[in-house]
């Protein structure tokens, strides 16, 4: 199955059902289920508007988040260049549905763009 690396806390927000869109600088025609990989790198002050939205919405993001691991799955059901979602900042957004957060992160090395994970993660 394909996987996509997403920086924290955005990856956690996706698999826990808060974030319904993943912003990218590139579009995709891919539709289907993917693993969500939490990248190693974090940028504490990125996406100010989305961070403010999370705070205003009362979303409590854990202080310790998994990195360098597959943390769940989600389905990409579209790719847009505009959206009413408070999470959208473009220029493209992969629209997401049916998130599942894993109980136990599965260590995995990430890559840029979509990448193939041949062995299904064992979770719980």
Buried (B, 14 or more C-beta within 10 A) or exposed (E): BBBBBBBBBBBBBBBBBBBBBBBBEEEBEEEEEBBBBBBEEEEEEEBEEBBEBBEEEEBEBEEEBBBBBBBBBBBBEEBBEEBEBBBBBEEBBBBBEEBBBBEEBBEBEBBEEBBEBEEEBEBE
